[in-house]
Amino acid sequence: MATAHKSENAMTDSAAASGKKATVNLFSSRFFTGLLAIALTLIFTGVGAFVYLLANSPLSLLDGSDRPIAAATVFVPRRAPFTLSLLTSPERLIALEQATADADQRQRVLDETSQLKRTLQEATGLNYDRDIQPWIGDEVTFAYTDVDLDVDASNGAQPGYLVAVEIAPDRQPQAQKFLQLYWQQQAFVGNAPVGTQVSGVPVLSSARRSGAIANATALVGDRFVLFANDSQVIARSIRAAQTATNLAQTASYREAADQLPQTRLALAYFDSQLFTQAEPRQLPAARPIAISFSLAPAGLIANARLPGDALSNQLDSSNKPVDALNYLPANSKFAIASHQLTQLGKLRSEVGIPVSALPDFLTIEQSSELWNWAKSDYALGQIGAGGSQDWILAVARDGAEVDKKIKDLDSAAIAQGYSAVPIAIGTEEATAWTRFKASRQPAATSRLETDLLGLHLQQDRYEIFAGSLAAMNSALAAPAQSLRQSERFVQAIASLPQPNQGYAYLDWPALTPAISRAFPLFGLIQATARPLLRHIDVVTATRDRNLTSLFIQLKESRHK
């Protein structure tokens, strides 16, 4: 069967062989789109329906699920790079909507729920209400199980995907009927299945890749229906369950789940390097991250345990206020505020953020100790989105040698070909790092332009750095209307743990296009879960010791 798959996927696999990145190959498959659509639609059919209702929900879903881990992870091989599980039935979430929505909101959320169901049907041919709702239980798990099923570099990456849907009690006949109808439909379009058994479990599969949502299915007792893009995935999943080589019986998964808050409705576990641009065979499953998801009165909360607590010491543990936030304007699109600026570079390196994502002025001699004077609070923010250099950095001037260290930064800029030029900004005097360069405009090749690396000045007990003159003016005006004082920011951090080690802040609508370009998988998720994602207003994050908390503020919950 694998040979047939190779020949029929020759055109797709040739793209991988020609050197395209793994993210393009792994996440452009129609099979993956359909399988992910099943998992995400089931997950977001419920969660997305309540973006208007979470603020006043009186029901027990706010307390999370009573499941410590996903039961279906017994079918997920322990080395699977990505697993996402919904730990409660979409029907319970639909019941929440019916119990709490007023008349105006009910129609809007029902319309969006219907849209999600249409997304499922368009991607898979399955009708949620007719085909799945009659038998679905309290769990849905999606797993990206294999980077390359045949481990053969010559034919490109052939990843494996699995969706395990729990069967509600006493609903096994309905689930069996669904599978029969599904394969009858496939046979009608020339994709007839072949029946086999794996350790006593009947498996139906087809070697023909005809655009079907699943090329293999299995009914495991009266508990789970398994979908996969290849019969090998089902076979390996069943063997993993029988030999204890599965995620559910892996110590790191169970320990990570135990360390996360128990009030959760979903749980994800994945290799952080999966989302890099590395080739698939260069992705060791050695940096696992566990994330739990729960409902909050104003949105959704995600709590994460990072790999090996690698970042546990990257943020200062003083839990002191970050007054530097007063220099970021209320219209900041992105902000991070904490202590010990030198740890930001280590944090960037651990998470895998490229240097190009940082403001140019912050990359001066980044490997040296020129920034080691910045040991107190700082705030870094961006006003414009995308590639704009409208960055602001406010750093507390604590320490006896601050003036000398800042002069050393001037010297480092000069060493890179810039001039340290004094300029007046109103009544303030700043130092600008500038140089001349030839114009890139064809009609003005003889004209010189000024290249501004950045500028800085002292304001009270802070040194302010900016990537543009406009950004500096915004920083100087910010204390009158800062991000820290804005209602949007105050509401977005209200559900985060207190005290903490600082904040990260993201204006979701403004930065979503840039996120989509940087992470191909996110673009696919966005297309599938658009009715939920388009309601996100702000994303904030913080860290308290080894736990990172993320809060997703929803637009409809603001001002309530």
LUMLO-214536 format. One record per residue: residue in three letters; y, z, x of N, C-alpha, C in turn. Coordinates in steps of 0.02 Angstrom, whole numbers, plus 50000, padded with zeros to 5 digits. Atoms other than C-alpha are relative to their C-alpha. Layout:
N
ALAYZXYZXYZX ...
END
This chain:
560
MET499405000050042500005000050000500625000050043 ALA499424999849956501205004050143500164993250027 THR499895006749974500934986550212500354995649950 ALA499675003950052501404978750047500725001949994 HIS499314997650006502944989350040500424997250057 LYS499625002449942503454983850215500204992849991 SER499855007150006503324965450178500514998849945 GLU499555001150056504234966750012500695002850013 ASN499344997249984505634976750092500274997250066 ALA499815002749934505824965550244500744998850006 MET499285001549997507584960150199500405006450006 THR499644993749997508154978050169499915003250068 ASP500144996749937507304984650324500314996550059 SER499695003549945508034970950432500705002550013 ALA499334997249990509724978850403499965006050047 ALA500084994349956509094994750484499854997750071 ALA500195002549934508314984950626500594996950036 SER499425003249969509964976150656500515005050025 GLY499584995049970510764992650700500485003349953 LYS499574996550046511614998450541499835007450001 LYS500094992849997511855016950527499535002449946 ALA500494997350046510615028150440500275001249932 THR499724998450066511795033050301500024993949956 VAL499985006150040511925014850246499304998549974 ASN500685001750019510045012250244499705005149952 LEU500334994850038509545028950170500275000649929 PHE499694998450063510755029550026500214993949960 SER499835005950038510875011649965499404997549958 SER500605002050036509105010549892500075000949925 ARG500004999450073508955006949706499535005649978 PHE500474994750018507465018649702500335006850008 PHE499654993749990508515032549776500525001149946 THR499494999450051509925028949654499705002449934 GLY500314998150063508755030349506499735007050002 LEU500284993349995507845045849567500555005350002 LEU499454995249997509465054549611500355000449933 ALA499684999950066510155049449442499635004649953 ILE500394995550042508725058649357500205007350015 ALA499864993149982509055074649454500725001949984 LEU499304998450011510945073949448500204999949927 THR499825000250071511045068949266499735006149964 LEU500274994050031509895083049215500415006150020 ILE499614994349976510905094949322500704999949968 PHE499315000450023512615088649270500074998949925 THR499965000750072512185084749089500225006649969 GLY499794993550025512325103249059500645002450032 VAL499434997149966513555108949192500634996149984 GLY499415004050013514735094349163500265000849930 ALA499784999350069514795097948978500445006149989 PHE499644993850011515635114549006500605001050044 VAL499414999449958517115110749116500595002849961 TYR499464997250041518225115948969499845007149976 LEU500224994050036517225131248919499885006150044 LEU500234994649957516855141649072500465006149998 ALA499524994549996518445152049062499855005649950 ASN500094995050052517925161048902499275000849979 SER500704999750020516035159748901499745007149998 PRO500264993250006515235175848837499255000450014 LEU500735000249998513445170348868499715001750068 SER500344997449941512185175648996499954995150057 LEU500055004749944512235159649098500465001850056 LEU499554997949947513685167049193499665004850047 ASP500374995549957512425179449261499474996450041 GLY500465003949960511375165449332499294999949973 SER500715000550018509515161949328499625006050026 ASP500424994549975508135174849349499504997750051 ARG500475002649950507225163649474500285000950070 PRO499754999149932507395168749657500004993550040 ILE500035006549968506875151349718499764994949949 ALA500255005350044506415134649642499244999650005 ALA500735000149998504585134849592499734993350024 ALA500235006649981504435116049620500034998750074 THR499995001149927504805118049805499325001050031 VAL500694999849975502945121449821499754992950014 PHE500195007049989502825102349815500444996550053 VAL499545002949950504195099449945499755001850070 PRO500214998549931503565097750125500535004050037 ARG499544995249969504335111150234500544996650043 ARG499525003349957505225098350345500454995249961 ALA499585004450040506075089250200500745001250017 PRO499314999049979507885086050251500485002549945 PHE499524998250053508675089150079499635001749936 THR500294998050064508205098449920500555003049957 LEU499514997350048509265102249765499635001649936 SER500374997750059508615112349618500475003049948 LEU499694996750057509315116549447499515005349975 LEU500454994550016508615133549399500055002349928 THR500004998550072508945133249213499984993449962 SER500075006150039508625120849075500684997249980 PRO499385003150028509995108349030500105001949927 GLU499944998350071509605113248851500355006849991 ARG499654993650004510215130948884500754998950009 LEU499295001449990511845123848948500304996549939 ILE499765003350061511985112748795500095005349945 ALA499924994650049511725128348688500645003950013 LEU499374996649982513165136548782500594996149972 GLU499455004250026514285121948735500065000849925 GLN499994999650072513795123148552500265006849976 ALA499804993350020514145141748549500735001650015 THR499334997949977515845141848634500554994949991 ALA499475005150004516755125348611500355000249933 ASP499665000950062518125123648484499944992749979 ALA500115006650028518205108048377500284994450044 ASP499705005249958519385098148490499624999050064 GLN500365000449936518465102148650499304997449991 ARG500705001950010516745099448575499924992450002 GLN500075007250001517035081048543500104997050069 ARG499875002649933517725078148717499405001250046 VAL500564998649955516295086748807499374996349977 LEU500585003850023514995078448696500054992750020 ASP499915006949978515745061548738499814999350073 GLU500155000549929515585065348923499265001350013 THR500734999149994513815071948902499644993549984 SER500305006450019513395055548816500094994950057 GLN499895004649944514155046148962499525001250056 LEU500494998449948513045055249085499314997549980 LYS500655002450023511535051148980499964992450005 ARG499995007449993512055032848978499914998150073 THR500085001349929512175033549168499265000450019 LEU500724999449988510375039649172499634993949974 GLN500375005650030509795025849056500144993550037 GLU499845006149964510715012149151499644999750067 ALA500314999849934509985017849317499244999949997 THR500724998950001508225021549258499644996849940 GLY500325002450061507925014249085499745005549956 LEU500254994250039507535031849022500545002749954 ASN499554996950048508325039148867499885007550001 TYR500094992849991508625057648896499765003349935 ASP500164996650063508565063148713499304998249976 ARG500655002350026507025052748671499435001350049 ASP500555000149951506035052848834499915006650037 ILE500044994249956506435069048926500115006649963 GLN499824993850034507215082148812499415003349964 PRO500544996750038505615084948708499545004350043 TRP500484996249960504665092148857500305003550061 ILE499734997249939505875097548993500035007649998 GLY500004992749995505745115549053500635002750034 ASP499434996449973506865127149153500154998250073 GLU499865001649930506905118149321499954992550012 VAL500035006849975507295101249398500145000350074 THR499915000049927507095098649586499994992850026 PHE499985006449965507615083349685499925001450075 ALA500104999149929507025081649865499994993250036 TYR500055005549952507325069050003499485002350050 THR500574997049965505615071850080499864997250069 ASP500185003249937505445059450222500564995450023 VAL499525004649970506635050550339499694993050005 ASP500345006449994505345036850368499265001249986 LEU500684998550022503675036850278499474998050050 ASP500535002349954502695026650405500175001250073 VAL499794998449932503645032550560499924993950045 ASP500055006349963503755014550618500704997250008 ALA499315002349989505415009850697500074992549994 SER499955007350000504994991350696500194997149932 ASN499855002750066505194989450508500565003749965 GLY499444996550029506695000650481499785006349963 ALA500154993750035506815017150389499784998849929 GLN500255000350068505795018850230499955007249975 PRO499984992950019506315035750160499585001549938 GLY500384997750058505365045950031500425004649957 TYR499634995950047506095053849874499545002749947 LEU500424996750050505365065949749500445003549949 VAL499704996050052505935072949581499445003749963 ALA500494995950036504945087349504500345003149940 VAL499704997550062505335091449323499505004749967 GLU500454995150031504595107149247499884998449927 ILE500205001050071503665105749082500095006649963 ALA499914994050041504175118048947499325002549975 PRO500644997450024502795129648884499754996249939 ASP500345003450055501565120848769500264993049986 ARG499745006750010502435104048795499654994850044 GLN500355004749956501165095948911499804993649964 PRO500175006350035500595083348776500604995349996 GLN499415004250003502385077248757500154996850069 ALA499895002649933502545075348946499504994450015 GLN500515005149989500915065748953500154993649961 LYS499825005850040501485054448813500584996250032 PHE499445003249966503105051048906499764995650058 LEU500255003949943502155045449062499624993849977 GLN500365005850026501025034148959500494994549978 LEU499505004950023502535025748879500374996950059 TYR499655002549942503395024249046499604994550035 TRP500405005049965501955014949127499834994049956 GLN500075005850045501705004148973500604995450007 GLN499395004049990503504998448995499974996450067 GLN500045003149934503194995149179499494994350000 ALA500515005350003501614985249143500274993949963 PHE499725005550039502584974849017500444995450042 VAL499575004049955503764969049156499624998050063 GLY500415002249944502314965449274499915005050055 ASN500054994849949502294982049366499445004849980 ALA500564996050024500584988249311499785005150052 PRO500184994749953500015004749388499264999750021 VAL500694999049976498455008749488499885007550000 GLY500164992950004497625025449457499595002350060 THR500384996949946497035036449601500005007649988 GLN499994992750003496685054849628500145002850069 VAL499854996449938497405066249761499825007349989 SER500244993150007496455082549776499915002049927 GLY500144998650070495965081249594500584998849953 VAL499415001250042497715076949531500054992549987 PRO499935007250014497835059949441500704997650018 VAL499365003049978499195048949517500014992849977 LEU499905007050019499845032649443500554997250045 SER499515002949954500755020949561499954992449998 SER499985007249995501265003049587500294998150068 ALA499765002349935501484994049752500594995249994 ARG499485004950009502704981849676500685003349991 ARG499334997250005504534986149702500424995649955 SER499685004350049505264979049544500645002849973 GLY499404996850027506764990349520499845005849955 ALA500184994450042505785003749428500285006450030 ILE499744993649976506445021449439499505003450046 ALA500504996749959504815027849509499414995350010 ASN500605004049986503385018849595499375004349998 ALA500594995650004502255034049578500195006049958 THR499904994150041502065048349454499355004050000 ALA500594995750006500905063049433500155005549949 LEU499964994350046500595075949297499585005550031 VAL500354994649965500155092149386499875005649950 GLY500184994950049499245102949261500454999849940 ASP499544999750057500365108949121500685002650022 ARG499404996949973501805113749236500544995050022 PHE499505004549971502645098849322499824992749992 VAL500055007249994502935080149312500344998150065 LEU499725002249936503205072249483500164992649998 PHE499805007049992504165056049512500134998950074 ALA499865001649930504255047349681500094992550008 ASN499915007149987504735030749757499404997050036 ASP500595002449965503045029349845499425004949987 SER500574995750012501295035849813499875004750059 GLN500084995649942501285043049990500385006549990 VAL499604994150011502655055049937499635004949955 ILE500384995650046501615061749792499405003050037 ALA500594997549965500065063149902500195005650049 ARG499784994949952501005072850036500245006349965 SER499754994350038501815083949905499425004349975 ILE500574996350026500155088749828499645003650057 ARG500334996849943499385092149998500415005850027 ALA499564994549977500895102650048499925006149955 ALA500094994550046500635113149892499335003650011 GLN500674997249992498795115649931499885003150069 THR500114997649931498975119450116500545004850024 ALA499474995249983500485131150112500494997350051 THR499525003049953501495118750218500604997449959 ASN499475002150045502845118050086500625004450008 LEU499374996549993504635123850070499975006949968 ALA500024993650035504255137849946499685005450043 GLN500344995249957503135146250076500254999950071 THR499695000149933504305143350222500475006050005 ALA499624993749994505075159450286500764998850001 SER499285001149994506785151850327500314998549932 TYR499755001550067506985145250149500035006349957 ARG500024993950040506475161450066500515005150024 GLU499524995249973507525172050183500724997949984 ALA499325002550016509055160950158500165001249926 ALA499894998950072508835161949969500115007449985 ASP499934992850011508645180849977500705002550020 GLN499364997849975510295182350072500594997449959 LEU499485002750042511275172549942500055004049936 PRO499934996450064511975180049781499484997749950 GLN500535001550047510665180849646500254997049934 THR499715002950061511855175349507500114992650011 ARG499955007149986511495156849526499604995949950 LEU500325004750044511025141849423499704994150037 ALA500285005549960510615129749563499975002250073 LEU500104998249930510035130549743499864993750040 ALA500105005749955510155117749883499805002550069 TYR500234998249932509325118050054499944993550038 PHE500005006449966509625104450182500175000850074 ASP499845000449929509815099450363500724997550006 SER499295001849996511675099050405500124993450036 GLN499915006249963511425084150521499824993849959 LEU500185005650042510805073450377500604995649984 PHE499415003750022512585068350334500424997250057 THR499665003149943513085062950509499834992650003 GLN500135007249993513075044950568499434998750050 ALA500555000949953511535047750677499464995649970 GLU500575003850024510035036350666499485004849972 PRO500444995450036508665043650554499515003650045 ARG500504996849957507435047150693500325004750050 GLN499644995349957508775057250783500235006149960 LEU499804994650043508905069850642499485005650000 PRO500484994550001507915085450689500165004949944 ALA499894995150053507665097550545500075006950031 ALA499924993949962508365111550649500635003949982 ARG499374996650019510025116250565500035000749925 PRO500014999550073509595121450387500595004049972 ILE499484996650037510955126550265499745001249929 ALA500184998450069510625135450100500635001349961 ILE499414999250043511885134649958499775001749930 SER500134998350070511825143249789500614998249959 PHE499465001950045512855137749639499975004449938 SER499964995850059513445148749497500634998549961 LEU499415001150042514695148549354500485005850008 ALA499474995049997516345157849361500474998849942 PRO499565000950058517665160649227500484994150005 ALA499535005649993518765146749299499704994050034 GLY500305005749967517515135049379499305001450026 LEU500664999349970515995134549494500075003250068 ILE500004996749934515575145149646499384997850038 ALA500565001549955514495139549792500035004950058 ASN500054995449943513915152149922499504997250050 ALA500415003349950513185146050086499845004750058 ARG500204997049936512205153150232499944994350049 LEU499995005449952512565142250382499445000850051 PRO500605000049957511225137650511500025005350054 GLY500074995049948510685152450612500625004450008 ASP499374996449994512365160750573500404997750059 ALA499675002749941513045149150706500755001149999 LEU499284999350005514805151350640500215007249985 SER499854993250022514705170050609500565003150040 ASN499474997249959515895173750752500574995250011 GLN499485005149989516985158350737500665001949967 LEU499394997750032518245167150624500085007450014 ASP499864993149985519085183450664499805004549942 SER500264995550052518375198250570500515005349980 SER499514994950014520015207750555500195000549927 ASN499825000150071520285202850373500745001549988 LYS499284998950008522175203750401500304994349959 PRO499675005450038523375193950289500204994350046 VAL499805005949962523785176350346500704998049978 ASP499305001350019525685176250334500234993050020 ALA499815006849979525745159350422499984995149941 LEU500025004350059525345151750251500684998949969 ASN499335000750029527175154350207500354993750025 TYR499695006049972527585138950314499674993549977 LEU500305006050029526455127050219500304998949931 PRO499695001250065527325118850070499494999949944 ALA500444999650058526615120149895499634993549987 ASN500335006450012526165101549895499514998250055 SER500505001449947524955103150042499354997549969 LYS500625003050025523405092450017499395003550030 PHE500554996749964522325101750143500315005750039 ALA499764994349961522525118750225499425004250024 ILE500474995049975521545130750332500415005550033 ALA499614994349976522205148150372499525005550021 SER500444994849976521375161350479500335003250061 HIS499774996949939521525170150647499644996850059 GLN500275002749938521205164750827499924992449996 LEU499995007350005521675146350833499474996750044 THR500495003049955520495143150979499324999349967 GLN500655000550034519025146050861499964993949955 LEU500015005850044519565131150756499634994250033 GLY500355005349964518945119150891499255001150000 LYS500724998550002517265128050896499724998849931 LEU500215001250069517165127550708499934992649986 ARG500025007350009517555108850708499374997250033 SER500585002549964516195105850838499355001949965 GLU500614997850033514885116150745499874996149936 VAL500085003450064515205107650579499934992550009 GLY500075007149987515295090250657500604995949978 ILE499405003750019517085085650608500264996350061 PRO499765003849942517735071750722500705002350021 VAL499344998149974519235075150834500554996149965 SER499505004250032520135060850747500245002949933 ALA499804997050063520205071550589500555005250009 LEU499494995149985521385083750675500664996650015 PRO499365002949980523245081050703500034998550074 ASP499985002249930523645072050865500265005550046 PHE499704995049956524715086150933499535005850016 LEU500474994649988523265098350920499464998150051 THR500525002349955522155087751033500234999950073 ILE499764999749931523235090051188499585005050040 GLU500374995649955522125096951324499575005049960 GLN500374995450044520965103851191499455003850036 SER500534996649964519665108551320500275005450046 SER499704995149955520895119251419500145006449962 GLU499844993650030521545136651383500725000249977 LEU499295000250017523275130951331500155003149931 TRP499904997150066523025137551154499745007249996 ASN500324993550005522225154151200500495005749986 TRP499514994950019523855163451166500025001149924 ALA499974999750073523635160050979499435004249973 LYS500544995650019522575175250942500115003449932 SER499864997050065523405180950782499934994749945 ASP500115004550057523595171950615500324993250011 TYR499745006849998523875153350597499854996649934 ALA500135004250059523965140450457500104992850020 LEU499975007249986523605121850475499964996349934 GLY499995003550063524045110250333500224992850006 GLN499815007050003524255091850289500344998749934 ILE499635001650061525555085750165499754993449971 GLY500265006450023525035067450155499254999850004 ALA500725000850000523255061650125499794994350046 GLY500265005549959522145050150227500195000750073 GLY499855000049929522755045550401500705002150017 SER499314998049989524505052750382500045005250056 GLN499884995049948525225062650528500485005549974 ASP499584994750029526165074250408499635006650002 TRP500354993849989525315089350482500495005550019 ILE499604994249981526035106850501499525005450026 LEU500374994449972525375120950610500495005650014 ALA499594994049988526155138250604499565005150035 VAL500404995449959525535150350738500425006150017 ALA499654993849983526045168550761500115000450076 ARG499824999449929526945171250928499875007150024 ASP500184993449977526015186850979499774999650073 GLY500204999949930525815191151163500604999250046 ALA499444999849953526895193151316500144993350032 GLU499915006349963526645175651389500054994049954 VAL499985005550048526935165151233500484994550024 ASP499525005149978528495156451301499724995750057 LYS500285003849945527605151651461499444995349976 LYS500555004150025526085145351367500254993949962 ILE499735005650037527145134451254500314994950048 LYS499745004649948528025127251407499424996250033 ASP500585003449972526295123451475499774994449953 LEU500175005450047525965113351315500484994250010 ASP499515005449985527575103651351499794996250062 SER500215003249938526945100351526499384995649990 ALA500615003850014525255094451460500184993549964 ALA499785006050034526135082151344500324995150049 ILE499685004349948527175075651490499484996750044 ALA500545002749958525585073451592499634994349965 GLN500335005450038524925062151454500484994249986 GLY499545005650006526445050851466500565000849949 TYR499474998750048527605058951339500595003550035 SER499414996349978529345066051363500105005949953 ALA499844994250041529815083451303500765000049988 VAL499295001450013531485079651220500265005149949 PRO499714995450049532605092751136500364996049945 ILE499655003250056533195087450962500245005449952 ALA499724995350048534265096150831499734998449931 ILE500215000650069533555099050657500415005049960 GLY499544995550032534975106250557500295004750051 THR499774994949952535435122450645499475002050050 GLU500554998349955533755123250733499944994850055 GLU500135004649945533285115550900499254999750013 ALA500715001149990531565108150921499884996150064 THR500225004249944530605100051063499534994849973 ALA500415005550024529885082951025499624996850058 TRP500405003549949528475074751123500004992649981 THR499915007150018528935056351123499884995550060 ARG500035005349949528675040151219500154993449966 PHE499875006650027529145022051197499374995750004 LYS500545004949998527915008351154500254993549970 ALA499805006650025528044989751119499814999449926 SER500145001150071528134984650936499394995649991 ARG500605004050015526524977750861500154994349952 GLN499825005450046527474966350742500094993550039 PRO499975006449964527264948050795500714997550010 ALA499315002649995529104944250762500455004550041 ALA499574995349964529714959150863499655002550063 THR500404997949942528654959151021500445002850056 SER499564997549947530184963051128500345006549981 ARG499684993950024530674978351026499585006150019 LEU500344993749984530254996051080500025004649939 GLU500044995150053529685009150956499865006950031 THR500124993249977529625027950974499345002649972 ASP500644997150018527905035650973500065007550003 LEU499924992850003527995053750915499325003449997 LEU500624996250001526525064650962500065006249956 GLY499884993950040527275080050881500645003350023 LEU499424996049980528695092450889499885007249980 HIS500104992850014528855111350888500655003850008 LEU499424995549994530125125250868499795007049980 GLN500134993150018530205144050848500365001749936 GLN499724997850062530505151350676499775007149988 ASP500184992950004530565170350667499455001550050 ARG500544998249953528925176550742499464994750004 TYR500505005450000528045159750723500264994050040 GLU499865006549969527975143750824499734994849951 ILE500185005150049527965128850706499904993450037 PHE500145006749973527155112450760499944995249941 ALA500045004950054527265096550657499874993150030 GLY500165006749978526665078650669500544994949987 SER499455004550017528255070950599500625004149985 LEU499384996650016530065075250569500005002349927 ALA500044998250071529755075150381499575006249990 ALA500444994250005528335087650403500365006350025 MET499634994249975529445099150507500515002449949 ASN499514998050052530795098850374499655003549942 SER500384996850054529475103250244499805007150020 ALA500204993449976528875117850350500595004849998 LEU499414995749998530645124650371500225002049929 ALA499814998650069530935123550183499465003849961 ALA500574997350037529215130350136500075007349978 PRO499984993050022529585149250132500305001049931 ALA499704999450067530615146249974499524998149945 GLN500505002350049529135137849887499374998050038 SER500575001249956527575139549992499354999149962 LEU500675000650028525755135549960499745006849979 ARG500254993250013525385154049967500265002749934 GLN499704997450062526535157349819499854995649939 SER500105004650055526005142449714499465002549953 GLU500484997850050525075146049552499324996750011 ARG500625003749989523795132749595499585003450054 PHE500364996849946523325141349758499785007049980 VAL500174993250020523365158949686499405000049954 GLN500575000350046522175154049546499364997850036 ALA500585002849966521035144649665499665005150045 ILE500314995049956520745159749779499815006449962 ALA500114993850037520615172649640499265001849994 SER500724998650008518715170749624499635000850066 LEU500324999349934518385171649812499975007350021 PRO500074993049978517805187649897500625002650034 GLN499454996549968519135199949951499755006650028 PRO499615003949952519485204650089499564994550031 ASN500375005549968519005189350191500334998150065 GLN499765002049934519335180150353500454993949998 GLY499555005750006520535166950288499754995049949 TYR500155004850052520495151550178500004992850025 ALA499925007349997520175132950173500174997749930 TYR499745002250065521055123550033500004992449999 LEU500065007350006520745105749971500254997749932 ASP499765003250062521735095849842499514994349985 TRP500555004550011520235086749769500224992949980 PRO499825006850020521055072049677500344996050056 ALA499645003549948522155067949827499554997750057 LEU500405001449941520785068249958499314997049985 THR500655002950016519265061649863499874993150030 PRO500135006649968519495043549925499825000650073 ALA500154999149929519495049450106499315003050009 ILE500674996949996517935060150076499474994749986 SER500485005350016517045045249998499894995350058 ARG500075004549942517415034450150499625003450056 ALA500314996449944516815047850270499275001549988 PHE500694998050016515195052350179499714995349948 PRO500285004850047514235037850100499595003249944 LEU500404996850052513055049550006500455002849946 PHE499554997350050514545057649921500224994549952 GLY499805005550044515075040649854499484998749946 LEU500535001050049513385038849769499985005749949 ILE499994994250045513445056449698500604999649953 GLN499405000650042515205053349636499904994949944 ALA500115005150051514665037649544499545002749946 THR500484997350048513235047149461500305005749958 ALA499754994050033514185063049418500744999849987 ARG499285000750009515925056149386500285004249943 PRO499714995950054516155065149217500135007250021 LEU499864993249976516035081749309500534999850055 LEU499584999849941516885077349473500724998449985 ARG499315001850013518435069849394500395005949971 HIS499664994150026518835087049320500155005150055 ILE499874995349946518895095549490500744999550020 ASP499304999749982520655100949534500095002150073 VAL499914997349933520565111549691499335002950024 VAL500584996849970519175116949809500265004850054 THR499804995049950519425132949910499385003250029 ALA500564996849966518305141750034500245005850042 THR499854994449956518245157850132499355002450030 ARG500594997249968517065167650242500085007650003 ASP500034992749993516575185950236499375001650039 ARG500564999149954515485190050384499604993550005 ASN500425006049991514025177550376499944995849936 LEU500055003650063514275171650197500634995849989 THR499445004550016515375156450161499994998849925 SER499945000850072516005155449982500484994249985 LEU499615005850020516665139649900500135000649925 PHE499834999850070517605139449735500274993349978 ILE499795006450028517815123649631500415001349938 GLN499544998850056519335125349519500014993749956 LEU500015005650047519255114449363500684999449966 LYS499335001250026520815106549291500125003449933 GLU499914997450067520525112349113500045007649999 SER499994992849999520375130549168500665002850025 ARG499364997649975522105131549245500445002249943 HIS499514997250047523445141649156499685003549940 LYS500314996550056522155149949043500035007550011 
END
